[in-house]
Amino acid sequence: QVQLVESGGGLVQPGGSLRLSCAASGSIFNIYNMGWYRQAPGKQRELVTTRTRGGTINYADSVKGRFTISRDNAKNTVDLQMNSLKPEDTAVYYCTAEQRGLQYWGQGTQVTVSS
């Protein structure tokens, strides 16, 4: 089992920045993918970005050029730097980790972009 704990959400004005962090614990060997999804009210959960252990990165088109994922394999952490935030980025952001074909989720952290 892998446990994921997120931190760093909050309220920010449009154009502002936030940094989310996620730490994995438990049975943390051979975690392949780590990343972030988000779910806005009334919408399905969607991919934001993932990064494999080897460094391959995938971004949703809506966040390319604004969000940056970083991962520390030794510490089993993954961060999400979010810049130029827009109201449509408002959502609950979930950390995710994939291990041996199983996907684990954090509890989520709220990000609200509003003036």
C-alpha positions as CSV (number, residue, x, y, z in Angstrom):
1,Q,0.0,0.0,0.0
2,V,1.1,3.5,-0.8
3,Q,-0.1,6.5,1.2
4,L,-0.1,9.9,-0.4
5,V,-0.4,13.2,1.5
6,E,-0.8,16.5,-0.3
7,S,-0.2,20.0,0.9
8,G,-0.1,23.6,-0.5
9,G,-3.6,24.3,-1.7
10,G,-5.5,27.5,-1.1
11,L,-7.0,30.7,-2.5
12,V,-5.1,32.7,-5.0
13,Q,-6.0,35.6,-7.3
14,P,-6.0,35.1,-11.1
15,G,-2.5,35.4,-12.4
16,G,-1.1,34.2,-9.2
17,S,1.0,31.1,-8.3
18,L,0.7,28.2,-5.9
19,R,2.9,25.2,-5.3
20,L,1.5,21.8,-4.3
21,S,3.5,19.1,-2.7
22,C,2.9,15.4,-2.2
23,A,4.8,12.8,-0.2
24,A,4.5,9.1,-0.6
25,S,4.9,6.7,2.3
26,G,4.3,3.0,3.0
27,S,5.3,0.4,0.5
28,I,7.1,2.9,-1.8
29,F,9.4,0.7,-3.9
30,N,9.1,0.7,-7.6
31,I,6.6,3.6,-7.9
32,Y,6.5,4.2,-11.7
33,N,4.2,7.2,-12.3
34,M,3.6,10.1,-10.0
35,G,1.5,13.1,-10.8
36,W,-1.6,15.2,-10.4
37,Y,-5.2,15.0,-11.4
38,R,-7.9,17.5,-10.6
39,Q,-11.7,17.6,-10.3
40,A,-13.8,20.7,-10.6
41,P,-17.4,20.8,-9.3
42,G,-19.7,18.9,-11.6
43,K,-16.9,17.6,-13.8
44,Q,-15.0,14.4,-14.1
45,R,-11.5,14.0,-12.7
46,E,-8.9,14.9,-15.3
47,L,-5.2,14.5,-15.8
48,V,-3.1,17.5,-15.0
49,T,0.4,16.1,-15.3
50,T,2.4,13.0,-14.6
51,R,6.1,12.1,-14.5
52,T,7.6,8.6,-14.7
53,R,10.5,7.4,-12.6
54,G,12.7,7.8,-15.7
55,G,11.7,11.4,-16.2
56,T,9.1,11.3,-19.0
57,I,6.5,14.1,-18.4
58,N,3.0,14.4,-19.7
59,Y,1.0,17.7,-19.4
60,A,-2.7,18.4,-20.2
61,D,-2.9,20.9,-22.9
62,S,-4.7,23.3,-20.7
63,V,-1.8,23.7,-18.3
64,K,1.2,23.5,-20.7
65,G,3.5,26.4,-20.2
66,R,2.0,27.4,-16.9
67,F,2.4,24.3,-14.6
68,T,5.6,22.4,-13.9
69,I,5.9,19.0,-12.3
70,S,9.0,18.0,-10.3
71,R,9.8,14.7,-8.7
72,D,12.4,13.5,-6.2
73,N,12.7,9.7,-6.6
74,A,14.9,9.4,-3.5
75,K,12.4,11.2,-1.3
76,N,9.3,9.9,-3.1
77,T,7.8,13.3,-3.4
78,V,6.2,15.1,-6.3
79,D,5.5,18.8,-6.5
80,L,3.4,20.9,-8.8
81,Q,4.3,24.6,-9.4
82,M,1.3,26.4,-10.8
83,N,1.8,29.8,-12.4
84,S,-0.5,32.2,-14.2
85,L,-3.5,30.6,-12.5
86,K,-6.9,31.1,-14.1
87,P,-10.4,30.8,-12.5
88,E,-10.9,27.6,-14.6
89,D,-8.0,26.0,-12.7
90,T,-10.2,25.9,-9.6
91,A,-10.6,22.3,-8.5
92,V,-9.6,19.7,-5.9
93,Y,-6.1,18.5,-6.9
94,Y,-5.2,14.9,-6.2
95,C,-1.8,13.4,-6.0
96,T,-1.5,10.0,-7.7
97,A,1.1,7.2,-7.8
98,E,1.2,4.1,-9.9
99,Q,2.9,1.0,-8.6
100,R,2.7,-2.5,-10.1
101,G,-0.4,-1.6,-12.1
102,L,-2.3,-0.2,-9.1
103,Q,-3.1,3.5,-8.8
104,Y,-3.2,5.3,-5.5
105,W,-4.7,8.6,-4.6
106,G,-4.2,11.3,-2.0
107,Q,-7.1,12.9,-0.2
108,G,-7.0,16.0,-2.3
109,T,-6.3,19.6,-1.7
110,Q,-8.5,22.5,-2.8
111,V,-7.2,25.2,-5.2
112,T,-9.5,28.2,-5.7
113,V,-8.6,30.9,-8.2
114,S,-10.8,33.9,-7.6
115,S,-10.6,37.7,-7.2
